[in-house]
Amino acid sequence: MKKVLLIALLVGLLAGSAYAADTIKIGLMAPLTGAWASEGQDMQQIVNLLAEEVNAAGGILGQKVEIITEDDGGDPRTAALAAQRLSTQKIAAVIGTYGSAVTEASQGIYDEAGIIQVANGSTAIRLTEKGLARFLRTCPRDDEQGLVAYKTLKSGGFKAIAILHDNSSYAKGLADEAKALLEKDGLKIVFYDALTPKENDYTAILTKLKAANPDVVFFTGYYSEAGLLLRQKMEMNWKVPFIGGDATNNPDLVKIAGKDAAQGFMFLSPPVPQDLDTAEAKAFMAAYQKKYNSAPGSVWAVLAGDGFRVVAKAIEATKSSDPAKMAAYMKNDLKQFPGLTGAISFNAKGDRVGDLYRVYKVDASGGFVLQP
């Protein structure tokens, strides 16, 4: 009898040790390859750094955090496969991704698997209109950006406005939102059309744009196409101003366009990393600089860091990695959490609450300068 009790006690102790040794797995889905690889690589570096800091401080609930990463390639089909793989890894939640269409391809997979997803660069309105209980995002959504676009274009005194998108969920949604607000106010839209992403020559659509004789072009697509448009526009000696949506906020835009072509380009965005002024952001930026000897390229990757931090806070606060408990906490109880990009709260849909958008202009050196 004593021998049986001793064996039972040893089994219990071993089981307890195994439980204590378990890690909390958090997934990261990011475009590590493809056109948006610089965003994805920054996302990975930021989330890994934050996880290292958490582990150095003792982990979450005494358990170490393990980041399980999958490359979505910035492509919806690849993202669906990445989501399926992550869904089998016993993760508490997944961070990512960048690109609304890419996130949309993964939403249903994570929802069916009962996994929380916190997107960081996916601003399309419809992503949170589906009523998915476990979907949240740390970035703002396109109707907020559309309003800022409308105000910026109106205050600029532009009378004839061209709108160019790329038919993606994000870009067309933003284009439609801005168009509706501008037309409601009586402003003239002289051009509204889409380009095909990932092409090497946009002179044909630039020629069509020029023929419409706009005072300004509002481009709602991504930085890789924006950089090429700016360079080829300069080669055509067409000096019309371009204003971009938040997906043009990436230093690679200047590399693609060249400093001369990029100078004067304006874009809408949450604050770029160097303009983040919270104590949390300053400490994070110093740690990132020390580890990687550079600054993050754009705010979207930093928003992935905020996704990691709110997930970690939810696990700690609920003392659980149960998705229902975590989601309920984040949507109902997490208020004014000190994020890297400012105070974070979510509404019942999973949208971040508060106005984040600012206007930036590219200067002669290729820097992004916050406008008053």
SULGIPE-V254257 format. One record per backbone hydrogen bond with DSSP energy under -1.0 kcal/mol. CO is the residue of the C=O (numbers start at 0). NH is the residue of the N-H. Records with the same first field share a line. If there is no record, write none. Layout:
CO = NH ; NH
This chain:
0 = 4
1 = 5
2 = 6
3 = 7
4 = 8
5 = 9
6 = 10
7 = 11
8 = 12
9 = 13
10 = 14
11 = 15
12 = 16
13 = 17
14 = 18
15 = 19
16 = 20
23 = 65
24 = 91
25 = 67
26 = 94
27 = 69
29 = 31 ; 71
33 = 36
35 = 39
36 = 40
37 = 41
38 = 42
39 = 43
40 = 44
41 = 45
42 = 46
43 = 47
44 = 48
45 = 49
46 = 50
47 = 51
48 = 52
49 = 53
50 = 54
51 = 55
52 = 56
53 = 58
54 = 57
59 = 62
62 = 59
63 = 23
65 = 25
67 = 27
69 = 29
71 = 74
74 = 78
75 = 79
76 = 80
77 = 81
78 = 82
79 = 83
80 = 84
81 = 85
82 = 86
84 = 87
85 = 88
92 = 26
93 = 117
94 = 28
96 = 120
98 = 102
99 = 103
100 = 104
102 = 105 ; 106
105 = 109
106 = 110
107 = 111
108 = 112
109 = 114
110 = 113
115 = 93
116 = 135
117 = 95
118 = 137
122 = 141
123 = 126
124 = 127
131 = 134
133 = 116
135 = 118
140 = 143 ; 144
141 = 145
142 = 146
143 = 147
144 = 148
145 = 149
146 = 150
147 = 151
148 = 152
149 = 153
150 = 154
151 = 155
152 = 157
153 = 156
158 = 187
159 = 214 ; 215
160 = 189 ; 190
161 = 217
162 = 192
163 = 219
164 = 194
167 = 171
168 = 172
169 = 173
170 = 174
171 = 175
172 = 176
173 = 177
174 = 178
175 = 179
176 = 180
177 = 181
178 = 182
179 = 183
180 = 184
181 = 186
182 = 185
187 = 160
190 = 162
192 = 164
201 = 205
202 = 206
203 = 207
204 = 208
205 = 209
206 = 210
207 = 211
209 = 212
215 = 161
216 = 242
217 = 163
218 = 244
221 = 225
222 = 226
223 = 227
224 = 228
225 = 229
226 = 230
227 = 231
228 = 232
229 = 233
230 = 234
231 = 235
232 = 237
233 = 236
240 = 216
241 = 265
242 = 218
243 = 267
244 = 247
245 = 248
246 = 222
247 = 249
249 = 252
250 = 254
251 = 255
252 = 256
253 = 257
257 = 261
258 = 262
261 = 264
264 = 361
265 = 243
266 = 359
268 = 357
271 = 274
272 = 275
277 = 281
278 = 282
279 = 283
280 = 284
281 = 285
282 = 286
283 = 287
284 = 288
285 = 289
286 = 290
287 = 291
288 = 292
298 = 302
300 = 304
301 = 305
302 = 306
303 = 307
304 = 308
305 = 309
306 = 310
307 = 311
308 = 312
309 = 313
310 = 314
311 = 315
312 = 316
313 = 317
314 = 318 ; 319
321 = 325
322 = 326
323 = 327
324 = 328
325 = 329
326 = 330
327 = 331
328 = 332 ; 333
336 = 338 ; 343
338 = 341
341 = 338
343 = 336
344 = 352
346 = 349
349 = 136
350 = 346
357 = 268
358 = 370
359 = 266
360 = 368
361 = 263
362 = 365
366 = 362
368 = 360
